[in-house]
Amino acid sequence: MFILIDKLESVPDPRSGNAKKHKVGDILFMSIAAAVAGADTWYDIEDYAVAHEDFFRKSLELPVGIISTRISIPSQ
């Protein structure tokens, strides 16, 4: 499994700036695992990652935690 994670880290990352807060290998690994489990959308991937957070925290670096597609917009 760790060989796969290392390979995913070597995938070129087209993102820049603050968009790079999550490691590309972490995103790809969580996305692949979720897709194999039947995830169809980014929301499904996030839900899967949250549900399996303990596993991902043991296997990945996750410098800023689990990926999130949902943001909170402060009320005015």
PDB file of N, CA, C and O in Angstrom:
ATOM      1  N   MET A   1       0.831  -1.195   0.000  1.00  0.00           N
ATOM      2  CA  MET A   1       0.000   0.000   0.000  1.00  0.00           C
ATOM      3  C   MET A   1       0.871   1.253   0.000  1.00  0.00           C
ATOM      4  O   MET A   1       0.559   2.225  -0.688  1.00  0.00           O
ATOM      5  N   PHE A   2       1.961   1.234   0.769  1.00  0.00           N
ATOM      6  CA  PHE A   2       2.785   2.430   0.860  1.00  0.00           C
ATOM      7  C   PHE A   2       3.511   2.719  -0.444  1.00  0.00           C
ATOM      8  O   PHE A   2       3.833   3.872  -0.732  1.00  0.00           O
ATOM      9  N   ILE A   3       3.774   1.678  -1.242  1.00  0.00           N
ATOM     10  CA  ILE A   3       4.366   1.895  -2.560  1.00  0.00           C
ATOM     11  C   ILE A   3       3.386   2.686  -3.420  1.00  0.00           C
ATOM     12  O   ILE A   3       3.790   3.603  -4.135  1.00  0.00           O
ATOM     13  N   LEU A   4       2.113   2.340  -3.357  1.00  0.00           N
ATOM     14  CA  LEU A   4       1.097   3.067  -4.118  1.00  0.00           C
ATOM     15  C   LEU A   4       1.050   4.529  -3.682  1.00  0.00           C
ATOM     16  O   LEU A   4       0.994   5.425  -4.525  1.00  0.00           O
ATOM     17  N   ILE A   5       1.073   4.772  -2.391  1.00  0.00           N
ATOM     18  CA  ILE A   5       1.045   6.152  -1.880  1.00  0.00           C
ATOM     19  C   ILE A   5       2.256   6.915  -2.381  1.00  0.00           C
ATOM     20  O   ILE A   5       2.128   8.066  -2.800  1.00  0.00           O
ATOM     21  N   ASP A   6       3.442   6.293  -2.345  1.00  0.00           N
ATOM     22  CA  ASP A   6       4.654   6.944  -2.856  1.00  0.00           C
ATOM     23  C   ASP A   6       4.516   7.279  -4.338  1.00  0.00           C
ATOM     24  O   ASP A   6       4.909   8.363  -4.771  1.00  0.00           O
ATOM     25  N   LYS A   7       3.964   6.359  -5.111  1.00  0.00           N
ATOM     26  CA  LYS A   7       3.766   6.604  -6.549  1.00  0.00           C
ATOM     27  C   LYS A   7       2.788   7.752  -6.773  1.00  0.00           C
ATOM     28  O   LYS A   7       2.997   8.586  -7.654  1.00  0.00           O
ATOM     29  N   LEU A   8       1.720   7.797  -5.975  1.00  0.00           N
ATOM     30  CA  LEU A   8       0.726   8.863  -6.127  1.00  0.00           C
ATOM     31  C   LEU A   8       1.326  10.228  -5.778  1.00  0.00           C
ATOM     32  O   LEU A   8       0.932  11.244  -6.352  1.00  0.00           O
ATOM     33  N   GLU A   9       2.276  10.255  -4.842  1.00  0.00           N
ATOM     34  CA  GLU A   9       2.943  11.511  -4.490  1.00  0.00           C
ATOM     35  C   GLU A   9       3.768  12.051  -5.643  1.00  0.00           C
ATOM     36  O   GLU A   9       4.043  13.250  -5.696  1.00  0.00           O
ATOM     37  N   SER A  10       4.167  11.187  -6.568  1.00  0.00           N
ATOM     38  CA  SER A  10       4.996  11.637  -7.679  1.00  0.00           C
ATOM     39  C   SER A  10       4.172  12.159  -8.865  1.00  0.00           C
ATOM     40  O   SER A  10       4.738  12.619  -9.857  1.00  0.00           O
ATOM     41  N   VAL A  11       2.848  12.088  -8.765  1.00  0.00           N
ATOM     42  CA  VAL A  11       1.982  12.616  -9.823  1.00  0.00           C
ATOM     43  C   VAL A  11       2.129  14.143  -9.843  1.00  0.00           C
ATOM     44  O   VAL A  11       2.029  14.777  -8.793  1.00  0.00           O
ATOM     45  N   PRO A  12       2.363  14.738 -11.004  1.00  0.00           N
ATOM     46  CA  PRO A  12       2.484  16.200 -11.083  1.00  0.00           C
ATOM     47  C   PRO A  12       1.231  16.892 -10.537  1.00  0.00           C
ATOM     48  O   PRO A  12       0.104  16.499 -10.838  1.00  0.00           O
ATOM     49  N   ASP A  13       1.455  17.910  -9.744  1.00  0.00           N
ATOM     50  CA  ASP A  13       0.360  18.634  -9.093  1.00  0.00           C
ATOM     51  C   ASP A  13       0.171  19.989  -9.771  1.00  0.00           C
ATOM     52  O   ASP A  13       1.021  20.867  -9.622  1.00  0.00           O
ATOM     53  N   PRO A  14      -0.932  20.181 -10.517  1.00  0.00           N
ATOM     54  CA  PRO A  14      -1.136  21.440 -11.234  1.00  0.00           C
ATOM     55  C   PRO A  14      -1.637  22.577 -10.345  1.00  0.00           C
ATOM     56  O   PRO A  14      -1.731  23.719 -10.794  1.00  0.00           O
ATOM     57  N   ARG A  15      -1.953  22.275  -9.102  1.00  0.00           N
ATOM     58  CA  ARG A  15      -2.495  23.304  -8.205  1.00  0.00           C
ATOM     59  C   ARG A  15      -1.409  24.284  -7.782  1.00  0.00           C
ATOM     60  O   ARG A  15      -0.219  23.987  -7.889  1.00  0.00           O
ATOM     61  N   SER A  16      -1.823  25.450  -7.302  1.00  0.00           N
ATOM     62  CA  SER A  16      -0.856  26.435  -6.821  1.00  0.00           C
ATOM     63  C   SER A  16      -1.386  27.111  -5.562  1.00  0.00           C
ATOM     64  O   SER A  16      -2.576  27.048  -5.254  1.00  0.00           O
ATOM     65  N   GLY A  17      -0.492  27.746  -4.858  1.00  0.00           N
ATOM     66  CA  GLY A  17      -0.862  28.528  -3.684  1.00  0.00           C
ATOM     67  C   GLY A  17      -1.552  27.725  -2.598  1.00  0.00           C
ATOM     68  O   GLY A  17      -1.151  26.604  -2.285  1.00  0.00           O
ATOM     69  N   ASN A  18      -2.596  28.313  -2.028  1.00  0.00           N
ATOM     70  CA  ASN A  18      -3.335  27.719  -0.918  1.00  0.00           C
ATOM     71  C   ASN A  18      -4.033  26.424  -1.306  1.00  0.00           C
ATOM     72  O   ASN A  18      -4.375  25.618  -0.440  1.00  0.00           O
ATOM     73  N   ALA A  19      -4.245  26.223  -2.589  1.00  0.00           N
ATOM     74  CA  ALA A  19      -4.903  24.999  -3.052  1.00  0.00           C
ATOM     75  C   ALA A  19      -4.053  23.767  -2.750  1.00  0.00           C
ATOM     76  O   ALA A  19      -4.560  22.646  -2.783  1.00  0.00           O
ATOM     77  N   LYS A  20      -2.770  23.962  -2.458  1.00  0.00           N
ATOM     78  CA  LYS A  20      -1.870  22.839  -2.211  1.00  0.00           C
ATOM     79  C   LYS A  20      -1.791  22.451  -0.736  1.00  0.00           C
ATOM     80  O   LYS A  20      -0.857  21.754  -0.341  1.00  0.00           O
ATOM     81  N   LYS A  21      -2.743  22.881   0.084  1.00  0.00           N
ATOM     82  CA  LYS A  21      -2.651  22.563   1.511  1.00  0.00           C
ATOM     83  C   LYS A  21      -2.785  21.061   1.771  1.00  0.00           C
ATOM     84  O   LYS A  21      -2.224  20.554   2.741  1.00  0.00           O
ATOM     85  N   HIS A  22      -3.520  20.347   0.919  1.00  0.00           N
ATOM     86  CA  HIS A  22      -3.610  18.887   1.006  1.00  0.00           C
ATOM     87  C   HIS A  22      -2.617  18.287   0.029  1.00  0.00           C
ATOM     88  O   HIS A  22      -2.479  18.768  -1.096  1.00  0.00           O
ATOM     89  N   LYS A  23      -1.921  17.234   0.454  1.00  0.00           N
ATOM     90  CA  LYS A  23      -0.953  16.572  -0.418  1.00  0.00           C
ATOM     91  C   LYS A  23      -1.696  15.853  -1.542  1.00  0.00           C
ATOM     92  O   LYS A  23      -2.716  15.204  -1.313  1.00  0.00           O
ATOM     93  N   VAL A  24      -1.170  15.979  -2.752  1.00  0.00           N
ATOM     94  CA  VAL A  24      -1.818  15.383  -3.918  1.00  0.00           C
ATOM     95  C   VAL A  24      -1.940  13.866  -3.762  1.00  0.00           C
ATOM     96  O   VAL A  24      -2.954  13.285  -4.148  1.00  0.00           O
ATOM     97  N   GLY A  25      -0.929  13.232  -3.208  1.00  0.00           N
ATOM     98  CA  GLY A  25      -0.990  11.788  -3.001  1.00  0.00           C
ATOM     99  C   GLY A  25      -2.095  11.383  -2.037  1.00  0.00           C
ATOM    100  O   GLY A  25      -2.754  10.363  -2.234  1.00  0.00           O
ATOM    101  N   ASP A  26      -2.298  12.189  -0.984  1.00  0.00           N
ATOM    102  CA  ASP A  26      -3.376  11.920  -0.030  1.00  0.00           C
ATOM    103  C   ASP A  26      -4.738  12.021  -0.714  1.00  0.00           C
ATOM    104  O   ASP A  26      -5.600  11.162  -0.531  1.00  0.00           O
ATOM    105  N   ILE A  27      -4.917  13.067  -1.496  1.00  0.00           N
ATOM    106  CA  ILE A  27      -6.194  13.276  -2.199  1.00  0.00           C
ATOM    107  C   ILE A  27      -6.458  12.113  -3.162  1.00  0.00           C
ATOM    108  O   ILE A  27      -7.554  11.552  -3.190  1.00  0.00           O
ATOM    109  N   LEU A  28      -5.445  11.765  -3.944  1.00  0.00           N
ATOM    110  CA  LEU A  28      -5.620  10.695  -4.919  1.00  0.00           C
ATOM    111  C   LEU A  28      -5.901   9.355  -4.244  1.00  0.00           C
ATOM    112  O   LEU A  28      -6.766   8.603  -4.695  1.00  0.00           O
ATOM    113  N   PHE A  29      -5.172   9.050  -3.161  1.00  0.00           N
ATOM    114  CA  PHE A  29      -5.381   7.776  -2.471  1.00  0.00           C
ATOM    115  C   PHE A  29      -6.791   7.693  -1.889  1.00  0.00           C
ATOM    116  O   PHE A  29      -7.474   6.683  -2.059  1.00  0.00           O
ATOM    117  N   MET A  30      -7.228   8.747  -1.205  1.00  0.00           N
ATOM    118  CA  MET A  30      -8.582   8.750  -0.638  1.00  0.00           C
ATOM    119  C   MET A  30      -9.630   8.667  -1.741  1.00  0.00           C
ATOM    120  O   MET A  30     -10.644   7.988  -1.582  1.00  0.00           O
ATOM    121  N   SER A  31      -9.396   9.348  -2.851  1.00  0.00           N
ATOM    122  CA  SER A  31     -10.340   9.336  -3.968  1.00  0.00           C
ATOM    123  C   SER A  31     -10.443   7.955  -4.605  1.00  0.00           C
ATOM    124  O   SER A  31     -11.540   7.492  -4.916  1.00  0.00           O
ATOM    125  N   ILE A  32      -9.312   7.304  -4.797  1.00  0.00           N
ATOM    126  CA  ILE A  32      -9.321   5.961  -5.388  1.00  0.00           C
ATOM    127  C   ILE A  32     -10.029   4.983  -4.459  1.00  0.00           C
ATOM    128  O   ILE A  32     -10.870   4.200  -4.899  1.00  0.00           O
ATOM    129  N   ALA A  33      -9.687   5.028  -3.172  1.00  0.00           N
ATOM    130  CA  ALA A  33     -10.321   4.122  -2.207  1.00  0.00           C
ATOM    131  C   ALA A  33     -11.833   4.334  -2.188  1.00  0.00           C
ATOM    132  O   ALA A  33     -12.592   3.365  -2.179  1.00  0.00           O
ATOM    133  N   ALA A  34     -12.271   5.577  -2.184  1.00  0.00           N
ATOM    134  CA  ALA A  34     -13.700   5.887  -2.156  1.00  0.00           C
ATOM    135  C   ALA A  34     -14.377   5.435  -3.452  1.00  0.00           C
ATOM    136  O   ALA A  34     -15.482   4.894  -3.418  1.00  0.00           O
ATOM    137  N   ALA A  35     -13.718   5.655  -4.593  1.00  0.00           N
ATOM    138  CA  ALA A  35     -14.300   5.252  -5.879  1.00  0.00           C
ATOM    139  C   ALA A  35     -14.464   3.737  -5.954  1.00  0.00           C
ATOM    140  O   ALA A  35     -15.480   3.243  -6.443  1.00  0.00           O
ATOM    141  N   VAL A  36     -13.466   3.002  -5.471  1.00  0.00           N
ATOM    142  CA  VAL A  36     -13.562   1.543  -5.452  1.00  0.00           C
ATOM    143  C   VAL A  36     -14.744   1.106  -4.580  1.00  0.00           C
ATOM    144  O   VAL A  36     -15.396   0.098  -4.853  1.00  0.00           O
ATOM    145  N   ALA A  37     -15.002   1.882  -3.531  1.00  0.00           N
ATOM    146  CA  ALA A  37     -16.111   1.565  -2.623  1.00  0.00           C
ATOM    147  C   ALA A  37     -17.456   2.074  -3.139  1.00  0.00           C
ATOM    148  O   ALA A  37     -18.483   1.882  -2.487  1.00  0.00           O
ATOM    149  N   GLY A  38     -17.455   2.726  -4.313  1.00  0.00           N
ATOM    150  CA  GLY A  38     -18.713   3.142  -4.924  1.00  0.00           C
ATOM    151  C   GLY A  38     -19.003   4.625  -4.928  1.00  0.00           C
ATOM    152  O   GLY A  38     -20.097   5.031  -5.321  1.00  0.00           O
ATOM    153  N   ALA A  39     -18.054   5.454  -4.501  1.00  0.00           N
ATOM    154  CA  ALA A  39     -18.271   6.903  -4.499  1.00  0.00           C
ATOM    155  C   ALA A  39     -18.388   7.423  -5.933  1.00  0.00           C
ATOM    156  O   ALA A  39     -17.622   7.037  -6.817  1.00  0.00           O
ATOM    157  N   ASP A  40     -19.361   8.304  -6.139  1.00  0.00           N
ATOM    158  CA  ASP A  40     -19.578   8.886  -7.464  1.00  0.00           C
ATOM    159  C   ASP A  40     -19.301  10.387  -7.537  1.00  0.00           C
ATOM    160  O   ASP A  40     -19.112  10.931  -8.624  1.00  0.00           O
ATOM    161  N   THR A  41     -19.277  11.049  -6.396  1.00  0.00           N
ATOM    162  CA  THR A  41     -19.119  12.505  -6.378  1.00  0.00           C
ATOM    163  C   THR A  41     -18.049  12.890  -5.356  1.00  0.00           C
ATOM    164  O   THR A  41     -17.615  12.067  -4.550  1.00  0.00           O
ATOM    165  N   TRP A  42     -17.632  14.169  -5.406  1.00  0.00           N
ATOM    166  CA  TRP A  42     -16.686  14.657  -4.398  1.00  0.00           C
ATOM    167  C   TRP A  42     -17.298  14.569  -3.010  1.00  0.00           C
ATOM    168  O   TRP A  42     -16.593  14.301  -2.037  1.00  0.00           O
ATOM    169  N   TYR A  43     -18.598  14.790  -2.908  1.00  0.00           N
ATOM    170  CA  TYR A  43     -19.259  14.664  -1.602  1.00  0.00           C
ATOM    171  C   TYR A  43     -19.176  13.230  -1.095  1.00  0.00           C
ATOM    172  O   TYR A  43     -18.951  13.005   0.094  1.00  0.00           O
ATOM    173  N   ASP A  44     -19.355  12.257  -1.989  1.00  0.00           N
ATOM    174  CA  ASP A  44     -19.224  10.851  -1.609  1.00  0.00           C
ATOM    175  C   ASP A  44     -17.799  10.536  -1.141  1.00  0.00           C
ATOM    176  O   ASP A  44     -17.598   9.803  -0.172  1.00  0.00           O
ATOM    177  N   ILE A  45     -16.823  11.099  -1.841  1.00  0.00           N
ATOM    178  CA  ILE A  45     -15.423  10.875  -1.471  1.00  0.00           C
ATOM    179  C   ILE A  45     -15.157  11.447  -0.083  1.00  0.00           C
ATOM    180  O   ILE A  45     -14.520  10.805   0.752  1.00  0.00           O
ATOM    181  N   GLU A  46     -15.643  12.642   0.150  1.00  0.00           N
ATOM    182  CA  GLU A  46     -15.464  13.252   1.475  1.00  0.00           C
ATOM    183  C   GLU A  46     -16.148  12.420   2.552  1.00  0.00           C
ATOM    184  O   GLU A  46     -15.561  12.158   3.602  1.00  0.00           O
ATOM    185  N   ASP A  47     -17.380  12.006   2.298  1.00  0.00           N
ATOM    186  CA  ASP A  47     -18.105  11.186   3.278  1.00  0.00           C
ATOM    187  C   ASP A  47     -17.348   9.896   3.575  1.00  0.00           C
ATOM    188  O   ASP A  47     -17.258   9.475   4.729  1.00  0.00           O
ATOM    189  N   TYR A  48     -16.807   9.271   2.535  1.00  0.00           N
ATOM    190  CA  TYR A  48     -16.040   8.040   2.710  1.00  0.00           C
ATOM    191  C   TYR A  48     -14.781   8.311   3.538  1.00  0.00           C
ATOM    192  O   TYR A  48     -14.458   7.556   4.456  1.00  0.00           O
ATOM    193  N   ALA A  49     -14.078   9.389   3.205  1.00  0.00           N
ATOM    194  CA  ALA A  49     -12.846   9.728   3.922  1.00  0.00           C
ATOM    195  C   ALA A  49     -13.126   9.995   5.398  1.00  0.00           C
ATOM    196  O   ALA A  49     -12.366   9.560   6.263  1.00  0.00           O
ATOM    197  N   VAL A  50     -14.195  10.697   5.683  1.00  0.00           N
ATOM    198  CA  VAL A  50     -14.559  10.983   7.075  1.00  0.00           C
ATOM    199  C   VAL A  50     -14.921   9.687   7.803  1.00  0.00           C
ATOM    200  O   VAL A  50     -14.515   9.478   8.946  1.00  0.00           O
ATOM    201  N   ALA A  51     -15.677   8.830   7.145  1.00  0.00           N
ATOM    202  CA  ALA A  51     -16.095   7.567   7.763  1.00  0.00           C
ATOM    203  C   ALA A  51     -14.903   6.647   8.041  1.00  0.00           C
ATOM    204  O   ALA A  51     -14.955   5.823   8.955  1.00  0.00           O
ATOM    205  N   HIS A  52     -13.829   6.784   7.256  1.00  0.00           N
ATOM    206  CA  HIS A  52     -12.651   5.928   7.414  1.00  0.00           C
ATOM    207  C   HIS A  52     -11.432   6.740   7.867  1.00  0.00           C
ATOM    208  O   HIS A  52     -10.289   6.382   7.581  1.00  0.00           O
ATOM    209  N   GLU A  53     -11.697   7.823   8.567  1.00  0.00           N
ATOM    210  CA  GLU A  53     -10.630   8.740   8.969  1.00  0.00           C
ATOM    211  C   GLU A  53      -9.526   8.051   9.773  1.00  0.00           C
ATOM    212  O   GLU A  53      -8.348   8.340   9.562  1.00  0.00           O
ATOM    213  N   ASP A  54      -9.879   7.157  10.680  1.00  0.00           N
ATOM    214  CA  ASP A  54      -8.859   6.470  11.479  1.00  0.00           C
ATOM    215  C   ASP A  54      -7.861   5.737  10.591  1.00  0.00           C
ATOM    216  O   ASP A  54      -6.652   5.818  10.806  1.00  0.00           O
ATOM    217  N   PHE A  55      -8.369   5.028   9.599  1.00  0.00           N
ATOM    218  CA  PHE A  55      -7.493   4.310   8.667  1.00  0.00           C
ATOM    219  C   PHE A  55      -6.600   5.285   7.912  1.00  0.00           C
ATOM    220  O   PHE A  55      -5.389   5.081   7.826  1.00  0.00           O
ATOM    221  N   PHE A  56      -7.195   6.349   7.361  1.00  0.00           N
ATOM    222  CA  PHE A  56      -6.415   7.289   6.569  1.00  0.00           C
ATOM    223  C   PHE A  56      -5.369   8.011   7.420  1.00  0.00           C
ATOM    224  O   PHE A  56      -4.265   8.273   6.944  1.00  0.00           O
ATOM    225  N   ARG A  57      -5.697   8.331   8.653  1.00  0.00           N
ATOM    226  CA  ARG A  57      -4.719   8.994   9.533  1.00  0.00           C
ATOM    227  C   ARG A  57      -3.530   8.082   9.832  1.00  0.00           C
ATOM    228  O   ARG A  57      -2.418   8.571  10.032  1.00  0.00           O
ATOM    229  N   LYS A  58      -3.742   6.785   9.865  1.00  0.00           N
ATOM    230  CA  LYS A  58      -2.646   5.836  10.100  1.00  0.00           C
ATOM    231  C   LYS A  58      -1.808   5.621   8.842  1.00  0.00           C
ATOM    232  O   LYS A  58      -0.624   5.296   8.930  1.00  0.00           O
ATOM    233  N   SER A  59      -2.414   5.801   7.681  1.00  0.00           N
ATOM    234  CA  SER A  59      -1.764   5.468   6.420  1.00  0.00           C
ATOM    235  C   SER A  59      -1.179   6.662   5.672  1.00  0.00           C
ATOM    236  O   SER A  59      -0.226   6.507   4.909  1.00  0.00           O
ATOM    237  N   LEU A  60      -1.740   7.850   5.883  1.00  0.00           N
ATOM    238  CA  LEU A  60      -1.344   9.039   5.130  1.00  0.00           C
ATOM    239  C   LEU A  60      -0.802  10.110   6.071  1.00  0.00           C
ATOM    240  O   LEU A  60      -0.944  10.002   7.289  1.00  0.00           O
ATOM    241  N   GLU A  61      -0.189  11.132   5.510  1.00  0.00           N
ATOM    242  CA  GLU A  61       0.332  12.220   6.344  1.00  0.00           C
ATOM    243  C   GLU A  61      -0.779  13.176   6.789  1.00  0.00           C
ATOM    244  O   GLU A  61      -0.815  13.570   7.954  1.00  0.00           O
ATOM    245  N   LEU A  62      -1.669  13.547   5.896  1.00  0.00           N
ATOM    246  CA  LEU A  62      -2.797  14.441   6.197  1.00  0.00           C
ATOM    247  C   LEU A  62      -2.381  15.655   7.026  1.00  0.00           C
ATOM    248  O   LEU A  62      -2.860  15.823   8.148  1.00  0.00           O
ATOM    249  N   PRO A  63      -1.496  16.507   6.493  1.00  0.00           N
ATOM    250  CA  PRO A  63      -0.996  17.643   7.275  1.00  0.00           C
ATOM    251  C   PRO A  63      -2.082  18.610   7.739  1.00  0.00           C
ATOM    252  O   PRO A  63      -1.910  19.293   8.748  1.00  0.00           O
ATOM    253  N   VAL A  64      -3.196  18.673   7.016  1.00  0.00           N
ATOM    254  CA  VAL A  64      -4.298  19.560   7.440  1.00  0.00           C
ATOM    255  C   VAL A  64      -5.606  18.792   7.578  1.00  0.00           C
ATOM    256  O   VAL A  64      -6.683  19.387   7.532  1.00  0.00           O
ATOM    257  N   GLY A  65      -5.519  17.486   7.746  1.00  0.00           N
ATOM    258  CA  GLY A  65      -6.715  16.684   7.982  1.00  0.00           C
ATOM    259  C   GLY A  65      -7.333  16.128   6.715  1.00  0.00           C
ATOM    260  O   GLY A  65      -6.725  16.115   5.644  1.00  0.00           O
ATOM    261  N   ILE A  66      -8.561  15.670   6.877  1.00  0.00           N
ATOM    262  CA  ILE A  66      -9.317  15.040   5.792  1.00  0.00           C
ATOM    263  C   ILE A  66      -9.784  16.102   4.798  1.00  0.00           C
ATOM    264  O   ILE A  66     -10.092  17.233   5.176  1.00  0.00           O
ATOM    265  N   ILE A  67      -9.830  15.721   3.526  1.00  0.00           N
ATOM    266  CA  ILE A  67     -10.300  16.646   2.489  1.00  0.00           C
ATOM    267  C   ILE A  67     -11.741  17.058   2.756  1.00  0.00           C
ATOM    268  O   ILE A  67     -12.524  16.293   3.319  1.00  0.00           O
ATOM    269  N   SER A  68     -12.079  18.268   2.349  1.00  0.00           N
ATOM    270  CA  SER A  68     -13.439  18.757   2.555  1.00  0.00           C
ATOM    271  C   SER A  68     -13.913  19.518   1.330  1.00  0.00           C
ATOM    272  O   SER A  68     -13.203  20.370   0.797  1.00  0.00           O
ATOM    273  N   THR A  69     -15.109  19.203   0.896  1.00  0.00           N
ATOM    274  CA  THR A  69     -15.713  19.925  -0.227  1.00  0.00           C
ATOM    275  C   THR A  69     -16.719  20.947   0.279  1.00  0.00           C
ATOM    276  O   THR A  69     -17.193  21.792  -0.479  1.00  0.00           O
ATOM    277  N   ARG A  70     -17.035  20.863   1.546  1.00  0.00           N
ATOM    278  CA  ARG A  70     -18.036  21.753   2.136  1.00  0.00           C
ATOM    279  C   ARG A  70     -17.332  22.828   2.941  1.00  0.00           C
ATOM    280  O   ARG A  70     -16.410  22.547   3.707  1.00  0.00           O
ATOM    281  N   ILE A  71     -17.773  24.054   2.761  1.00  0.00           N
ATOM    282  CA  ILE A  71     -17.197  25.156   3.532  1.00  0.00           C
ATOM    283  C   ILE A  71     -18.311  25.837   4.315  1.00  0.00           C
ATOM    284  O   ILE A  71     -19.479  25.816   3.928  1.00  0.00           O
ATOM    285  N   SER A  72     -17.917  26.429   5.408  1.00  0.00           N
ATOM    286  CA  SER A  72     -18.882  27.183   6.195  1.00  0.00           C
ATOM    287  C   SER A  72     -18.815  28.633   5.782  1.00  0.00           C
ATOM    288  O   SER A  72     -17.734  29.217   5.707  1.00  0.00           O
ATOM    289  N   ILE A  73     -19.954  29.210   5.516  1.00  0.00           N
ATOM    290  CA  ILE A  73     -20.031  30.623   5.177  1.00  0.00           C
ATOM    291  C   ILE A  73     -20.631  31.331   6.386  1.00  0.00           C
ATOM    292  O   ILE A  73     -21.776  31.068   6.754  1.00  0.00           O
ATOM    293  N   PRO A  74     -19.865  32.225   7.005  1.00  0.00           N
ATOM    294  CA  PRO A  74     -20.384  32.886   8.204  1.00  0.00           C
ATOM    295  C   PRO A  74     -21.650  33.677   7.895  1.00  0.00           C
ATOM    296  O   PRO A  74     -21.749  34.318   6.849  1.00  0.00           O
ATOM    297  N   SER A  75     -22.605  33.628   8.801  1.00  0.00           N
ATOM    298  CA  SER A  75     -23.820  34.428   8.614  1.00  0.00           C
ATOM    299  C   SER A  75     -23.496  35.890   8.881  1.00  0.00           C
ATOM    300  O   SER A  75     -22.604  36.217   9.664  1.00  0.00           O
ATOM    301  N   GLN A  76     -24.237  36.751   8.216  1.00  0.00           N
ATOM    302  CA  GLN A  76     -23.942  38.192   8.362  1.00  0.00           C
ATOM    303  C   GLN A  76     -24.937  38.865   9.240  1.00  0.00           C
ATOM    304  O   GLN A  76     -24.842  40.071   9.471  1.00  0.00           O
TER     305      GLN A  76
END
